[in-house]
Amino acid sequence: YLLAVLLLQVAMLFITKSWQALCVAASTVVAVELAEASELFTRKRHIFNWLQALRVGIIIGLLLPESYPPLMAFWITLIVVLICKRLLGGDVNTWVNPAALAVAVCWLSCMQVFPQFSLTEELLQTKNASLSFIQSGAVPVLAYDSPCTAFFNKTVYRFFDVTIPDGYLSLLWDSGAAIPAFRFNLLTLLSSMVLIAATVIQPLIPAVQLVVYLLLVRFISPLFYGGVFGQGDMLLALCTSGTLFCTLFLLQWVGTPPLTRWGKFFYGVIAGIFSFLIVGCGDSPSGFIFTVLVMNVVSPLLQGIEAIATDRYVQNVLIPRSEALQKDGIHA
């Protein structure tokens, strides 16, 4: 399921003829596949998990700008994934997200290739920052945006007595961002619904993280740039920094989140707070990647608390309860 929805993102790159982005993604896929193949020779492992490697390679490639040098992306990805396999626990016991770590190293190695922040204080102070962001030219308005918007305004939105201005469909369908993972927000949103419905991912962590992050953007962010309290633009934060993509594909990487329900809840809360502190109001080229890496450090602490709490529950509740039931059975 995960690979299928990622391949839909790749298919959109083919449809939009984004050949540079496809070249970068191909280089990272080859790098991860080579790292996976090396396990067959150096550790004499008989399983070649090429599907998992393909998934990791696609995620890394989609999170890099289309102008990133493919050869540099290849070598950085290969080295980082090998380090994760040999030194950081491997595929099963890893405590760090290899895709996020590879993208972070790529950013540190060639940060001038990543797009710069285009949000200004004046833009954020407007009542509808996302519309101002679109009108500033940061989002290329698609040719069919205006007729489709007019159609929905006449048929659907008129029942709610609202009208949607031109540009929002382009922001959701294809924002034209330099980083492919940031472009197809509607596709990512639909993919998350499919994955949750198919129980491939659990909704607790992403739901809590997004709620906390968006509430902070809505009510707290205006205090930092002189805006009106309660008028922070949540849509802008959701659609301009890869928030949906990273929340869906990176935040719950296997082996990194806590296991208990309360542990996942606090993991989501802390992730939402760090998302706000690092990503801010949106339009960040790599903020969410570093949010994921911060959570990779926080998660072992939560898991340690989980282990202590679980041990106390077993010792103080389950064992006495079991002994009491056993005594009752003997007396009976």
Number of C-alpha atoms within 10 A of each C-alpha: 12 16 15 11 17 21 15 15 22 21 13 16 19 13 10 11 11 14 13 16 24 20 18 26 27 19 23 31 26 18 26 29 22 16 20 23 17 15 17 13 10 8 8 9 11 9 10 14 11 15 11 16 22 21 20 23 27 27 26 26 31 27 27 29 23 23 15 23 17 21 14 16 26 22 16 19 29 23 15 20 29 21 15 20 19 12 10 16 14 16 18 10 12 19 21 24 25 26 25 26 20 26 24 21 15 24 19 10 13 13 15 10 16 19 16 12 10 13 18 11 13 12 18 24 17 17 14 15 21 25 20 16 22 19 14 13 9 16 21 16 20 16 9 11 18 16 11 13 19 15 12 13 18 13 9 12 15 12 9 8 8 11 14 13 13 20 22 20 19 24 30 19 17 22 25 18 22 20 23 26 26 28 28 25 23 17 20 26 14 11 21 23 14 16 17 13 12 11 10 12 20 15 16 14 25 25 16 20 24 21 14 21 28 25 18 22 27 20 17 17 24 21 13 8 13 12 20 17 12 15 19 28 25 19 20 22 24 21 22 24 26 29 25 24 27 22 20 23 18 21 26 23 20 14 17 23 22 23 13 13 12 13 18 23 18 17 25 26 21 21 28 24 20 22 29 24 16 17 22 19 27 26 25 22 24 23 21 28 28 18 23 25 20 17 22 22 13 17 24 15 13 19 19 12 14 18 14 11 12 13 13 12 12 13 12 11 11 13 12 12 13 11 11 12 12 12 11 10 9 8 7 6
